Amino acid sequence: MTVLKCAMCGASISPEPGATLARCEFCGSSTAFEKSPSGGVGAVRTVFARWAPDGFYYPATIIEEFANHVKVLFLDGVDSMILKEHVVELQQAYKTMRFEGNWQNQGFFYTGKIASHEPLIFNYDDGDVEELMLVQLRGTKL
Ligand SMILES: [Zn+2]
């Protein structure tokens, strides 16, 4: 059994044999793995992808890339075809997006700035500081 890391919180996850995605028992997020040339699980590519219903960018992992679209898996396990212009690689997103953090994972998002990436430290605009999991961030394009 292959043990891999959840893209959203870093906990260990194990895809079922033959599967290229797995759900994390710790944070409940789903992570997609690209297929390796040998047919097994390959790399994880984490991005922020635009979720059309509310227009925010949420963390997601790439399932497959096409000419104009990217098929991504959102953390809730829903896959979606997204226009390439609405998918931002993680490091690029950190440099260019404005973020909100899900304070204490209670479902309410507040604006702030990322102070460091590993661990992910978030400085809320109101002065609170919290270590977040990636799953707790959402962004907007500036
Ligand atoms: Zn997780």
Residues whose N, C-alpha, C, O or C-beta is under 5 A from the ligand:
A	BS01	ZN	C6 M8 C9 G10 A11 C24 F26 C27 G28 S29
